[in-house]
Amino acid sequence: MLPLHLSNLSLIVFAKPIKFALLFTFGNVLAVGSTAFLIGPGRQLGMMFDPVRIYATVIYIGCVVLALIFALLIHSKILTVFAIIFEICALIWYGLSYIPFARRMVSSLMIRLCDTEL
């Protein structure tokens, strides 16, 4: 049996994914905004659109926009769940871009784990 807080989270994610998507996306926007508050918006934008992480930033922002579109405009629960999954993956990849060699290490680990030579 799952602990009470995990069962409530799964209920929110799967029973009310649109509500979860809105709250989760709003939390992500606040997290990025809080770092912009701490280091300044100009420096934040400069770091986000640095050539090292520009693709991760664009994919992350695209996933945030898609999640909001699926939740607010289309009202599709299935598409919203997929958008949130992609947003989480994009957020992890974006966060790894700030750690030197982290994306390369995770990529090589995933290749090793998912390599299926027969």
N, C-alpha and C positions, 0 to 999 in steps of 0.2 A: 504494500500500500504506500502511495506517495505521501510525503509530508503535506500538511494542509496548504502551505504557501505554494508548493509546486503544483498541486492539483488545481488551485485557484488560477495560477498563471496559465496552465494548459487550457483551462476553461475559457479564460479571456482570449487567448490566442486563437483557439479553434472555434469557439462558439461565437465570439464577437471580434473577429479579426480586424474589422474596420476601426473599431474603437481602439484596439491595441495598436494598429498602424498609426493612427493619429497621435496617440500618446508617445509611442516609441520614436516616431519621426520628429515630433516636437522636442523630445528629450535630446535627440541627436543634434538638432539645430541649436538648442541651448548650450550643449557641450562645446560645439565649435564656436559659438558666440562668446562663451566664457573665456576661451583661450584668446579670442580677439580682444576681449576686454582687458585681459592681463598683459598681453604683449603689444597691443595696439592693432587696429584694423589693417593698416597699411602693411605692417610686418607680417601679420597673419595671412593676408592675401598673397604677399610675396612668397611666403613659405609654401602656401597651398599650390601655387602655380609655378613653383620651381621646376625646372626640366626633369628632375629626378622623380617627382611625384605628380606631374600634371595629369597623366593618364588615370592614376588612382583617384585624384580629386574629381576629374570629370565624370568618371564612372560612379563615384560615390554620390555626387550631386545629381546625376541622372537617375540613380536608384531612389534617392529621396523624392525627386519630382514624380517619378513613376508611382511610388507608393501613395503619394498624395492624390495623384490623378485617379488611380484605381479605387482609392477609398472614398474620395469626395465627389468625383464626377461620374465614374462608371458604376460604383457601388457593387463591385464584384468581389465576393469573399475569396474565391479561389485565386484570382489574380492578385488580390491584396496580400494573401499569404505568400505567394511566390515572390512578390515585390519585397516583402519584409525579409524573406530568406536571402534574396540577392542584396538587399540593403545591409544586412548583417555581415555577409561575406565581403562586401565592398568596404564596410567600415573597418573590418579587421585588416584588409589589405591596405587601406589608407593609413591606419594606425601603424602597421608594420613599416610603412615607408619612412617613418621618423626614426626608426632604429637601424643603425648601420648594418648592412648585410642580412637583415632579418628576412626580407622577402626572398632573397636568394637561398637562404637556408630553408625556409618553409617550402619553397618550390622544389628544391632537391629532395627534401623529405617526402613530399607528396609524390614525386616521381618514383622514389624508391618504394613507397608503400603501395602505390597503385600500378606499378609495373607488373605485368602478367605475362611473363615469357613462358611458353609451353615447352 
